[in-house]
Amino acid sequence: MKILSAVAQGFSYWIESVAETVITLHGWLAPPRVIQLVEGDAGEFAVRTNQQITQTTSTSELIRITDGRIVEALPAGMAANVSGSRIELMLRADRFLFAPLELPVRAAEFLDGVVRAQIDRLTPWGAAEAAFGWSKPIEAGTDRLITTIAATTLGRITPFVQAIASLGAQSISVFTPLPEAGPQAAPIKVFEGGARGAIDVGRIRQALKFIILVAGIGAGAAVSAWEIAGVGLDAQQEELTRQIVSARVAASSKREISGRVNHRGAPHPRTVQT
């Protein structure tokens, strides 16, 4: 049972990896528009498009999200722009709990698993109920590094994600800045998902499972057909062998009978007296 469970888990991981790879490749080949929503001190969100993000300019377009819905009219054209776009939601740092995590340098190669295993120790939540991420690790002495974990409960960010997803966003990522970090510091990503992204991944998973199922059925049918053909060939070969043996026995019997007749019917040689 343990072997079957390990095989099933490995198969599930493979399906997940392939689905995520397909989504990533699709994003590279057809990068969507990027819209950034930055939460202000009063709870409103400033809207920035690709060009405004690049130029780091401010905008007067503001929206407010309350109880999982956008409570004010959207800026002109925003609803159309959000549909099919990648949304980057930047929430204030005071919505998150931050904790430093010091690790050996070699842990940087599998930081995701290490952080996931430490979430319940560093925060009040387990990995399944938390939205969390970590900053870029920095050196902290010989053979040591340190990273900062940002975490909150999923329930705190779900209303914002639902409000944006209702507009038809292709994907939604949630970030938060590091406290007391400069404006150039990279924010921490704590969540990534979205209605269309989730649906696409789900469809890809189902398609992969269907392809594997069809391939398995085809392989099974081929093996069965081969076995049936093999049985048929074996039967034909046995019948042919039986006929050959029968023919040989018949031929041998015929020669033996013919020899006996010749032996009995042949005239005895006469003795010539002198």
SERO-4910 file (N, C-alpha, C, O; in steps of 0.05 Angstrom, whole numbers):
BEGIN
 pado doro    nc1    nc2    nc3   cac1   cac2   cac3    cc1    cc2    cc3    oc1    oc2    oc3
  Met    A     16    -24      0      0      0      0     17     25      0     10     45    -13
  Lys    A     39     25     15     57     48     16     69     54    -12     72     77    -20
  Ile    A     75     32    -26     87     36    -53     66     49    -71     72     67    -86
  Leu    A     41     39    -70     20     50    -87     14     79    -80     10     96    -97
  Ser    A     15     85    -54     11    113    -45     33    131    -55     28    154    -64
  Ala    A     58    121    -54     80    138    -64     78    142    -94     84    164   -103
  Val    A     70    121   -108     67    124   -138     45    144   -144     49    161   -162
  Ala    A     22    142   -130      0    161   -134      8    189   -128      1    208   -143
  Gln    A     23    193   -106     32    220    -99     52    231   -119     50    254   -127
  Gly    A     70    214   -128     89    222   -149     75    230   -175     82    249   -188
  Phe    A     54    214   -182     39    220   -206     25    247   -204     24    263   -223
  Ser    A     13    252   -180      0    277   -175     19    301   -177     12    321   -189
  Tyr    A     43    298   -166     63    319   -167     71    324   -196     75    347   -205
  Trp    A     73    302   -212     81    305   -240     60    320   -255     66    338   -271
  Ile    A     34    313   -251     12    327   -264     13    357   -257      9    374   -275
  Glu    A     17    363   -231     17    391   -222     40    406   -235     37    429   -244
  Ser    A     63    394   -236     87    407   -248     83    413   -277     89    435   -287
  Val    A     72    393   -292     68    397   -321     47    419   -325     51    436   -343
  Ala    A     26    419   -309      5    440   -312     16    467   -307     11    486   -322
  Glu    A     32    470   -286     44    496   -280     64    505   -301     66    528   -308
  Thr    A     79    485   -312     98    492   -334     83    502   -358     92    521   -371
  Val    A     61    489   -365     45    497   -388     35    526   -384     36    542   -403
  Ile    A     25    531   -360     15    558   -355     37    579   -357     34    601   -367
  Thr    A     61    572   -346     84    590   -347     93    595   -376     97    618   -383
  Leu    A     94    574   -392    102    577   -420     82    594   -435     89    611   -452
  His    A     56    590   -429     36    606   -441     39    636   -434     35    653   -451
  Gly    A     46    641   -409     51    669   -401     75    681   -415     74    705   -421
  Trp    A     96    665   -420    119    675   -434    112    681   -463    121    702   -474
  Leu    A     97    664   -476     91    667   -504     71    689   -509     72    703   -529
  Ala    A     53    692   -490     32    713   -493     29    728   -467      9    725   -453
  Pro    A     48    745   -460     47    759   -435     23    778   -433     19    794   -452
  Pro    A      7    776   -412    -17    793   -410     -9    821   -400     13    826   -392
  Arg    A    -29    838   -401    -25    865   -389    -22    862   -359    -33    844   -347
  Val    A     -7    881   -348     -3    881   -319    -16    906   -307    -10    928   -316
  Ile    A    -33    901   -288    -45    924   -273    -38    920   -244    -43    899   -232
  Gln    A    -28    941   -232    -20    940   -204    -39    957   -187    -45    980   -194
  Leu    A    -49    945   -166    -67    959   -147    -51    962   -120    -45    942   -107
  Val    A    -46    986   -113    -29    992    -89    -47   1004    -68    -59   1025    -71
  Glu    A    -48    990    -45    -65    999    -23    -52   1023     -9    -28   1023     -2
  Gly    A    -69   1044     -4    -60   1067     10    -67   1066     39    -78   1047     49
  Asp    A    -59   1087     53    -64   1088     82    -93   1088     90   -101   1079    111
  Ala    A   -110   1099     72   -138   1101     78   -154   1077     68   -178   1076     70
  Gly    A   -140   1057     58   -153   1032     49   -161   1032     19   -171   1012      9
  Glu    A   -157   1055      5   -163   1056    -23   -139   1044    -39   -117   1042    -29
  Phe    A   -145   1036    -64   -124   1025    -81   -119   1043   -105   -137   1049   -120
  Ala    A    -94   1050   -108    -86   1065   -132    -81   1046   -155    -69   1025   -151
  Val    A    -90   1054   -178    -89   1036   -202    -66   1045   -219    -64   1069   -227
  Arg    A    -48   1026   -226    -25   1032   -243    -24   1012   -265    -27    988   -261
  Thr    A    -20   1021   -290    -17   1003   -312     12    997   -318     30   1007   -303
  Asn    A     18    981   -339     46    974   -345     64    998   -347     85    999   -335
  Gln    A     55   1018   -362     72   1041   -367     76   1057   -341     98   1067   -336
  Gln    A     55   1060   -325     58   1075   -301     75   1061   -280     90   1073   -265
  Ile    A     75   1033   -281     92   1018   -263    121   1023   -271    138   1027   -254
  Thr    A    127   1022   -297    154   1026   -307    165   1053   -301    188   1057   -293
  Gln    A    147   1073   -304    156   1101   -299    153   1109   -270    161   1131   -263
  Thr    A    143   1091   -253    138   1097   -224    124   1123   -220    131   1138   -201
  Thr    A    104   1129   -236     88   1153   -233     63   1147   -217     54   1124   -216
  Ser    A     53   1167   -205     28   1164   -189      4   1167   -207      7   1175   -231
  Thr    A    -19   1160   -197    -43   1161   -213    -66   1171   -195    -66   1166   -171
  Ser    A    -85   1184   -207   -108   1193   -191   -131   1173   -191   -151   1177   -178
  Glu    A   -128   1151   -206   -149   1131   -207   -148   1114   -182   -128   1101   -176
  Leu    A   -170   1114   -167   -171   1100   -142   -196   1083   -141   -217   1090   -152
  Ile    A   -194   1059   -128   -217   1042   -123   -217   1034    -94   -196   1035    -80
  Arg    A   -240   1025    -84   -242   1016    -56   -255    988    -56   -275    984    -70
  Ile    A   -244    970    -41   -255    943    -39   -264    938    -10   -248    941      9
  Thr    A   -289    930     -7   -300    924     19   -317    898     18   -333    895      0
  Asp    A   -312    880     37   -327    855     39   -328    840     12   -348    829      4
  Gly    A   -305    839     -1   -303    822    -25   -315    835    -50   -320    820    -69
  Arg    A   -320    860    -50   -332    873    -74   -321    901    -76   -313    914    -57
  Ile    A   -321    911   -101   -312    938   -106   -336    957   -102   -356    954   -117
  Val    A   -335    975    -83   -358    990    -74   -362   1016    -90   -383   1029    -87
  Glu    A   -342   1024   -106   -345   1049   -121   -342   1042   -150   -332   1022   -158
  Ala    A   -352   1060   -166   -351   1056   -195   -322   1055   -204   -305   1070   -195
  Leu    A   -316   1037   -223   -289   1033   -233   -282   1057   -250   -299   1069   -263
  Pro    A   -256   1064   -251   -247   1085   -269   -253   1077   -298   -256   1054   -305
  Ala    A   -255   1097   -315   -263   1093   -343   -244   1073   -356   -220   1076   -356
  Gly    A   -255   1052   -368   -240   1033   -383   -226   1012   -366   -214    993   -377
  Met    A   -227   1015   -339   -212    996   -322   -223    968   -324   -208    948   -326
  Ala    A   -250    965   -323   -263    939   -324   -254    923   -349   -248    899   -347
  Ala    A   -253    937   -372   -244    924   -396   -214    917   -395   -206    896   -406
  Asn    A   -198    934   -383   -170    929   -381   -163    906   -362   -145    890   -367
  Val    A   -179    904   -340   -174    882   -320   -179    855   -332   -165    836   -327
  Ser    A   -200    853   -349   -207    827   -361   -184    816   -377   -175    829   -397
  Gly    A   -174    794   -370   -151    781   -384   -124    792   -376   -104    784   -387
  Ser    A   -123    809   -355    -97    820   -347    -86    805   -322   -100    790   -309
  Arg    A    -61    810   -317    -48    800   -293    -49    822   -272    -38    844   -276
  Ile    A    -61    816   -249    -65    837   -229    -45    832   -207    -42    809   -196
  Glu    A    -30    853   -199    -12    852   -177    -24    869   -155    -25    894   -157
  Leu    A    -33    856   -133    -46    870   -111    -25    874    -89    -15    855    -77
  Met    A    -19    900    -83      0    907    -63    -14    915    -38    -24    938    -36
  Leu    A    -14    898    -17    -27    904      8     -7    916     28     17    912     26
  Arg    A    -18    932     46     -1    946     66     13    925     84      2    904     89
  Ala    A     36    933     94     52    915    110     39    909    137     44    888    149
  Asp    A     22    928    147     10    924    173    -11    902    173    -22    895    194
  Arg    A    -18    891    150    -36    868    148    -22    841    153    -35    821    154
  Phe    A      4    842    156     20    817    156     37    815    182     43    835    195
  Leu    A     43    790    188     62    784    209     89    778    196     91    762    178
  Phe    A    111    790    207    137    786    196    155    772    216    154    779    240
  Ala    A    171    753    207    188    739    225    214    732    210    213    722    188
  Pro    A    237    736    223    263    728    210    267    698    212    258    686    232
  Leu    A    281    687    193    287    658    193    316    655    185    323    662    162
  Glu    A    332    645    203    361    640    197    365    611    190    355    593    204
  Leu    A    380    606    168    383    579    158    412    575    148    426    595    144
  Pro    A    420    550    145    446    545    132    445    553    103    424    553     90
  Val    A    468    560     92    469    569     64    458    548     45    445    554     26
  Arg    A    464    522     51    455    501     32    424    499     31    414    486     13
  Ala    A    410    510     51    381    509     51    369    526     30    345    524     24
  Ala    A    384    544     18    374    562     -3    364    546    -27    347    556    -42
  Glu    A    375    522    -31    367    506    -54    339    495    -52    326    490    -72
  Phe    A    329    492    -27    302    482    -24    287    499     -3    275    488     16
  Leu    A    288    525     -7    277    544     12    247    541     15    236    545     37
  Asp    A    234    535     -7    204    533     -6    196    512     14    178    517     31
  Gly    A    207    488     13    200    467     32    207    473     60    193    466     79
  Val    A    230    486     64    239    494     91    220    514    104    211    510    127
  Val    A    213    535     89    194    555     99    167    543    105    155    548    125
  Arg    A    157    526     86    131    514     90    130    497    116    110    497    130
  Ala    A    152    483    121    154    467    145    156    483    171    150    473    192
  Gln    A    164    508    168    169    525    192    146    545    198    146    558    218
  Ile    A    126    546    180    105    566    182     90    563    209     85    583    222
  Asp    A     83    538    216     67    535    241     83    542    266     72    547    287
  Arg    A    110    542    263    127    550    286    131    580    287    133    592    309
  Leu    A    132    593    264    137    622    263    112    638    264    113    662    272
  Thr    A     89    627    258     63    642    257     42    626    272     45    603    279
  Pro    A     19    639    277     -3    625    290    -18    606    271    -37    593    280
  Trp    A    -10    604    246    -26    589    226     -8    566    215     16    568    215
  Gly    A    -22    546    205     -8    525    190     -5    533    161    -16    553    152
  Ala    A     11    517    146     16    524    118     -9    523    101    -11    538     82
  Ala    A    -29    506    108    -53    504     92    -72    527     96    -88    533     78
  Glu    A    -70    541    118    -89    563    124    -76    591    123    -88    611    129
  Ala    A    -51    592    114    -37    617    113    -29    625     85    -24    608     68
  Ala    A    -28    651     80    -16    662     56     11    673     65     12    690     82
  Phe    A     32    663     53     59    670     63     79    671     40     75    660     19
  Gly    A    101    685     45    123    686     27    148    694     42    147    697     66
  Trp    A    169    698     27    194    705     41    211    724     23    209    724     -2
  Ser    A    228    739     36    245    758     21    269    743     10    274    720     16
  Lys    A    284    757     -7    308    746    -18    328    742      4    334    761     19
  Pro    A    339    718      7    358    713     29    383    730     27    393    735      5
  Ile    A    394    738     50    419    752     50    438    737     69    430    723     87
  Glu    A    464    741     65    484    728     81    483    738    110    480    762    114
  Ala    A    487    720    129    486    727    157    509    713    171    505    699    191
  Gly    A    533    718    161    557    705    173    565    681    157    555    675    135
  Thr    A    585    667    167    596    644    153    576    621    151    565    611    171
  Asp    A    571    613    127    554    590    121    525    593    132    512    573    138
  Arg    A    516    618    135    489    623    144    476    644    127    490    661    115
  Leu    A    450    643    125    434    664    111    409    669    127    401    654    144
  Ile    A    397    692    121    373    700    136    353    711    116    359    725     97
  Thr    A    328    703    120    306    713    103    283    722    121    281    713    144
  Thr    A    266    739    111    244    749    127    218    737    116    212    739     92
  Ile    A    202    724    134    177    712    127    155    732    131    153    745    152
  Ala    A    137    735    111    113    750    114     89    731    112     88    715     94
  Ala    A     70    733    131     48    714    131     23    727    142     24    746    159
  Thr    A      0    718    133    -26    725    144    -45    702    138    -38    684    123
  Thr    A    -68    702    150    -87    682    145   -100    686    117   -103    709    109
  Leu    A   -107    665    104   -119    667     77   -145    683     78   -152    697     59
  Gly    A   -159    681    100   -184    696    102   -182    726    100   -201    739     93
  Arg    A   -158    737    105   -154    766    104   -150    776     75   -156    799     69
  Ile    A   -140    759     58   -135    768     31   -156    757     11   -158    768    -11
  Thr    A   -171    737     19   -191    725      1   -211    746     -9   -218    745    -33
  Pro    A   -222    764      8   -241    784     -2   -230    801    -25   -244    807    -44
  Phe    A   -204    809    -22   -192    825    -44   -189    809    -69   -195    819    -91
  Val    A   -180    784    -66   -177    767    -90   -203    762   -104   -205    762   -128
  Gln    A   -224    757    -88   -251    752   -100   -261    776   -115   -273    773   -136
  Ala    A   -257    799   -104   -267    824   -117   -253    828   -144   -266    835   -163
  Ile    A   -227    823   -145   -212    827   -170   -219    804   -190   -221    809   -214
  Ala    A   -222    780   -179   -228    757   -197   -255    760   -210   -258    751   -233
  Ser    A   -274    774   -197   -300    778   -209   -299    795   -234   -318    795   -250
  Leu    A   -277    810   -238   -274    827   -261   -262    812   -285   -259    823   -307
  Gly    A   -255    786   -281   -245    770   -303   -215    771   -306   -204    767   -328
  Ala    A   -200    776   -284   -171    777   -285   -160    749   -293   -171    729   -284
  Gln    A   -139    749   -309   -127    724   -316   -112    711   -293   -114    687   -289
  Ser    A    -98    727   -277    -84    717   -254    -82    740   -233    -82    763   -241
  Ile    A    -80    732   -208    -78    752   -187    -55    744   -168    -54    722   -158
  Ser    A    -37    763   -164    -15    759   -145    -17    779   -123    -23    803   -128
  Val    A    -12    771    -98    -14    789    -75     14    793    -64     29    773    -59
  Phe    A     22    818    -60     48    825    -50     45    842    -25     24    853    -19
  Thr    A     67    844    -10     69    864     11     97    874     13    116    858      9
  Pro    A    101    899     20    129    909     22    141    902     49    127    897     68
  Leu    A    167    900     49    181    896     75    180    921     92    184    943     82
  Pro    A    173    918    118    172    941    135    199    956    136    220    944    137
  Glu    A    198    982    135    221    999    137    241    994    114    265   1000    117
  Ala    A    232    982     92    250    977     70    248   1001     50    227   1015     50
  Gly    A    269   1005     35    268   1027     16    250   1022     -7    241    999    -10
  Pro    A    243   1042    -23    225   1039    -45    235   1020    -67    219   1009    -83
  Gln    A    261   1016    -68    272    998    -88    273    969    -79    279    951    -95
  Ala    A    266    964    -54    267    936    -44    244    920    -56    222    930    -59
  Ala    A    250    895    -64    230    878    -76    209    870    -56    216    862    -34
  Pro    A    184    872    -63    163    863    -45    162    833    -43    174    819    -59
  Ile    A    148    823    -23    145    794    -18    119    784    -30     98    795    -23
  Lys    A    120    764    -47     96    752    -57     85    732    -37    100    714    -29
  Val    A     60    735    -30     48    717    -10     26    700    -22     16    681     -8
  Phe    A     17    706    -46     -5    691    -58     -4    694    -88      4    715    -98
  Glu    A    -12    673   -102    -15    674   -131    -37    655   -140    -37    632   -132
  Gly    A    -55    665   -155    -77    649   -164    -96    666   -181    -87    685   -194
  Gly    A   -121    659   -181   -140    674   -197   -160    656   -211   -154    633   -215
  Ala    A   -183    667   -218   -204    650   -229   -196    637   -255   -198    613   -258
  Arg    A   -186    653   -274   -179    641   -300   -155    623   -297   -153    602   -310
  Gly    A   -135    632   -282   -111    615   -278   -118    589   -266   -108    568   -275
  Ala    A   -135    589   -246   -143    563   -233   -158    546   -252   -154    521   -252
  Ile    A   -176    558   -268   -191    542   -287   -173    530   -308   -176    506   -315
  Asp    A   -154    546   -318   -136    535   -338   -119    512   -327   -116    492   -340
  Val    A   -109    515   -303    -93    494   -291   -110    469   -287   -101    447   -293
  Gly    A   -135    473   -278   -153    450   -275   -158    436   -301   -158    411   -302
  Arg    A   -162    451   -322   -167    439   -348   -143    424   -358   -145    403   -370
  Ile    A   -119    436   -353    -95    422   -362    -91    396   -347    -84    376   -358
  Arg    A    -97    397   -320    -95    372   -305   -114    351   -316   -106    328   -320
  Gln    A   -139    358   -322   -158    339   -332   -149    329   -360   -152    305   -366
  Ala    A   -138    347   -376   -129    339   -403   -106    319   -401   -105    299   -415
  Leu    A    -87    324   -382    -65    306   -378    -74    279   -369    -65    258   -378
  Lys    A    -93    279   -350   -103    254   -340   -118    238   -362   -115    214   -364
  Phe    A   -133    253   -379   -147    240   -401   -127    228   -421   -131    206   -430
  Ile    A   -106    243   -427    -87    234   -446    -73    208   -436    -69    189   -450
  Ile    A    -66    209   -410    -52    186   -398    -71    162   -397    -63    139   -402
  Leu    A    -97    167   -391   -117    146   -390   -120    133   -418   -120    109   -421
  Val    A   -123    151   -439   -126    140   -466   -101    125   -474   -103    104   -487
  Ala    A    -77    136   -467    -52    122   -474    -51     95   -460    -43     75   -472
  Gly    A    -60     94   -434    -60     69   -419    -79     49   -432    -73     25   -434
  Ile    A   -103     58   -439   -123     40   -452   -112     30   -478   -114      7   -485
  Gly    A   -100     49   -494    -88     40   -520    -66     20   -516    -64      0   -531
  Ala    A    -49     25   -496    -27      6   -491    -38    -21   -482    -29    -42   -491
  Gly    A    -59    -20   -465    -71    -45   -456    -84    -60   -479    -82    -85   -481
  Ala    A    -98    -45   -497   -110    -58   -520    -89    -70   -539    -93    -92   -550
  Ala    A    -67    -55   -542    -45    -66   -559    -34    -92   -548    -29   -111   -562
  Val    A    -29    -91   -521    -19   -115   -508    -38   -139   -511    -30   -161   -516
  Ser    A    -64   -133   -506    -84   -154   -509    -85   -165   -537    -87   -189   -542
  Ala    A    -85   -146   -557    -85   -155   -585    -61   -172   -591    -63   -192   -605
  Trp    A    -38   -164   -581    -14   -179   -586    -15   -207   -573     -7   -227   -585
  Glu    A    -27   -207   -549    -29   -233   -536    -49   -251   -551    -44   -275   -554
  Ile    A    -71   -239   -560    -91   -255   -576    -78   -265   -602    -82   -288   -609
  Ala    A    -64   -246   -615    -50   -254   -640    -30   -276   -634    -27   -295   -650
  Gly    A    -16   -273   -612      4   -293   -604     -9   -320   -599      1   -341   -608
  Val    A    -32   -320   -585    -46   -345   -581    -55   -357   -607    -53   -381   -611
  Gly    A    -65   -340   -625    -73   -351   -652    -50   -363   -667    -53   -384   -679
  Leu    A    -27   -349   -666     -4   -359   -680      6   -385   -668     15   -403   -682
  Asp    A      5   -386   -641     13   -411   -628     -5   -434   -636      4   -456   -640
  Ala    A    -31   -428   -637    -50   -449   -645    -45   -459   -673    -45   -483   -679
  Gln    A    -40   -439   -691    -34   -447   -719     -9   -463   -721     -7   -482   -736
  Gln    A     11   -454   -705     37   -468   -706     34   -497   -695     45   -516   -706
  Glu    A     18   -500   -674     13   -526   -663     -2   -544   -683      4   -567   -687
  Glu    A    -22   -532   -697    -37   -548   -717    -19   -556   -740    -20   -578   -749
  Leu    A     -2   -537   -749     16   -543   -770     36   -565   -762     42   -583   -777
  Thr    A     46   -563   -737     64   -584   -727     50   -611   -726     61   -632   -733
  Arg    A     24   -611   -717      9   -636   -715      5   -648   -743      8   -672   -746
  Gln    A     -1   -631   -763     -4   -641   -790     22   -652   -801     22   -672   -815
  Ile    A     44   -639   -795     70   -648   -805     76   -675   -792     85   -694   -806
  Val    A     72   -677   -766     77   -702   -752     59   -725   -764     68   -747   -768
  Ser    A     33   -718   -768     14   -738   -779     23   -747   -806     22   -770   -813
  Ala    A     32   -727   -822     41   -734   -849     66   -752   -848     69   -771   -864
  Arg    A     84   -745   -830    108   -762   -828    101   -790   -818    112   -810   -829
  Val    A     82   -792   -799     74   -818   -789     61   -834   -811     66   -858   -815
  Ala    A     44   -820   -826     30   -834   -849     50   -843   -870     48   -865   -880
  Ala    A     69   -826   -876     89   -833   -896    106   -856   -886    113   -875   -901
  Ser    A    113   -856   -861    129   -877   -849    114   -904   -850    125   -925   -856
  Ser    A     88   -902   -842     71   -926   -842     69   -937   -871     70   -962   -875
  Lys    A     65   -920   -890     62   -928   -918     88   -942   -928     86   -963   -941
  Arg    A    111   -931   -920    136   -944   -929    139   -971   -916    148   -990   -929
  Glu    A    131   -973   -890    134   -998   -876    116  -1020   -888    125  -1042   -892
  Ile    A     91  -1013   -895     72  -1032   -907     82  -1040   -935     81  -1063   -942
  Ser    A     92  -1021   -950    102  -1027   -977    126  -1046   -975    129  -1063   -992
  Gly    A    142  -1042   -955    166  -1059   -952    158  -1088   -945    170  -1107   -955
  Arg    A    138  -1091   -928    129  -1117   -921    117  -1132   -945    122  -1156   -949
  Val    A    101  -1119   -961     88  -1131   -985    110  -1140  -1004    109  -1162  -1015
  Asn    A    129  -1124  -1008    150  -1131  -1027    166  -1155  -1017    174  -1172  -1032
  His    A    169  -1156   -990    185  -1178   -979    170  -1205   -982    182  -1225   -988
  Arg    A    143  -1205   -977    127  -1230   -979    122  -1238  -1008    122  -1262  -1014
  Gly    A    118  -1220  -1025    110  -1227  -1053    133  -1232  -1071    128  -1241  -1094
  Ala    A    157  -1228  -1064    180  -1231  -1082    186  -1261  -1085    187  -1274  -1064
  Pro    A    192  -1272  -1109    198  -1301  -1113    225  -1308  -1101    244  -1293  -1101
  His    A    225  -1334  -1088    250  -1343  -1076    270  -1350  -1098    261  -1361  -1118
  Pro    A    293  -1345  -1095    313  -1353  -1116    316  -1383  -1117    317  -1396  -1096
  Arg    A    316  -1395  -1142    319  -1424  -1146    348  -1432  -1143    367  -1419  -1149
  Thr    A    349  -1458  -1132    376  -1469  -1128    383  -1484  -1153    369  -1503  -1160
  Val    A    404  -1478  -1165    413  -1491  -1190    431  -1514  -1183    452  -1511  -1171
  Gln    A    421  -1539  -1190    437  -1563  -1185    456  -1568  -1209    448  -1565  -1232
  Thr    A    478  -1576  -1203    497  -1583  -1223    504  -1612  -1221    521  -1622  -1237
***
